[in-house]
């Protein structure tokens, strides 16, 4: 059940970063930074990182460039422990 969860939450994270970039470019309602970091914290860090790089979104915000990789490392450590 862990792998399907990670797949879904990372797809959602990637989509959220893409949507927020679209909203930013079109002067629309935005997804909060709390929500973007929150999805990364609950397992979507890989999708968040891929979204940041793909859409060039939040890459100048230290909060994101530091926290998302740290969250990726934490989730990777969890997966290694869980499956190791």
Order of alpha helices (4+ residues) and beta strands (2+ residues): alpha-alpha-alpha-alpha
